[in-house]
Amino acid sequence: MYFDEQSLAKAFEKCFDFFEKLDNRLAALEKREYGVGGERLLDSQDLCNLLNVSKRTLERYRRENRLPFLKIKGKVFFKLSDVESCMKRINAKKFDN
């Protein structure tokens, strides 16, 4: 199969345009953060990954009021500052024992 130089250049140009658009969309997603009052919010999946716990464990923390949360349009979010303060309390308890 033979490709002339011009059609090959067009194909590469389309590929590069596609990758540039994809890169821009990914950059925009990285910058997008949910927020309340300028504070970053984490959804359940993000927090599970951050704490290395299961969704079930996170649900238990919520049920036991160990971790404050917000519900926005039926979806659960956690304020990053609340998570950080909870982690500091847990580490302080470990240190005191």
C-alpha positions as CSV (number, residue, x, y, z in Angstrom):
1,M,0.0,0.0,0.0
2,Y,1.4,3.4,-1.0
3,F,0.8,6.7,0.8
4,D,1.9,9.9,-0.8
5,E,3.6,12.5,1.3
6,Q,0.8,14.9,1.3
7,S,-1.9,12.5,2.5
8,L,0.5,11.2,5.1
9,A,1.2,14.7,6.4
10,K,-2.6,15.4,6.6
11,A,-3.1,12.2,8.6
12,F,-0.4,13.1,11.0
13,E,-1.8,16.6,11.3
14,K,-5.2,15.2,12.2
15,C,-3.6,12.9,14.8
16,F,-1.7,15.8,16.4
17,D,-4.8,18.0,16.4
18,F,-6.7,15.2,18.1
19,F,-4.0,14.8,20.8
20,E,-3.8,18.5,21.4
21,K,-7.6,18.7,21.9
22,L,-7.4,15.7,24.2
23,D,-4.5,17.3,26.2
24,N,-6.5,20.5,26.6
25,R,-9.6,18.6,27.8
26,L,-7.5,16.7,30.4
27,A,-5.8,19.9,31.6
28,A,-9.3,21.5,32.0
29,L,-10.5,18.5,34.0
30,E,-7.4,18.7,36.3
31,K,-8.2,22.3,37.0
32,R,-11.9,21.7,37.7
33,E,-12.6,21.1,41.3
34,Y,-15.9,21.0,43.1
35,G,-16.0,23.6,45.8
36,V,-18.1,25.2,48.4
37,G,-16.8,28.6,49.3
38,G,-13.6,28.0,47.4
39,E,-12.9,24.9,49.4
40,R,-12.0,21.7,47.6
41,L,-14.5,18.8,47.8
42,L,-13.7,15.1,47.4
43,D,-16.2,12.6,46.2
44,S,-16.4,9.1,47.8
45,Q,-14.2,7.5,45.2
46,D,-11.5,10.2,45.5
47,L,-11.5,9.8,49.3
48,C,-11.4,6.0,49.1
49,N,-8.3,6.2,47.0
50,L,-6.7,8.9,49.2
51,L,-7.3,6.9,52.5
52,N,-6.9,3.5,50.9
53,V,-10.2,2.3,52.3
54,S,-13.3,0.6,50.8
55,K,-16.5,2.4,50.0
56,R,-18.1,0.4,52.8
57,T,-15.6,1.7,55.3
58,L,-16.2,5.2,54.2
59,E,-20.0,4.6,54.6
60,R,-19.3,3.4,58.2
61,Y,-17.3,6.5,59.0
62,R,-20.2,8.6,57.8
63,R,-22.8,6.6,59.7
64,E,-20.7,6.8,62.9
65,N,-20.2,10.6,62.4
66,R,-16.5,10.1,62.3
67,L,-16.2,12.1,59.1
68,P,-18.4,15.1,58.2
69,F,-19.9,15.1,54.7
70,L,-22.2,17.1,52.4
71,K,-24.8,15.9,50.0
72,I,-25.2,17.9,46.8
73,K,-27.9,16.7,44.4
74,G,-27.8,13.3,46.1
75,K,-24.1,12.9,45.8
76,V,-21.8,12.7,48.8
77,F,-18.8,15.0,49.1
78,F,-16.2,15.5,51.8
79,K,-14.4,18.8,52.5
80,L,-10.7,18.4,52.2
81,S,-10.2,20.5,55.3
82,D,-12.5,18.2,57.3
83,V,-10.6,15.1,56.1
84,E,-7.3,16.7,57.0
85,S,-8.5,17.7,60.5
86,C,-9.9,14.1,61.1
87,M,-6.5,12.7,60.0
88,K,-4.7,15.0,62.4
89,R,-7.0,13.9,65.3
90,I,-6.4,10.3,64.5
91,N,-2.6,10.8,64.4
92,A,-2.7,12.7,67.6
93,K,-4.6,9.9,69.3
94,K,-2.1,7.3,68.1
95,F,0.7,9.5,69.3
96,D,-0.8,10.0,72.8
97,N,-1.4,6.2,73.3
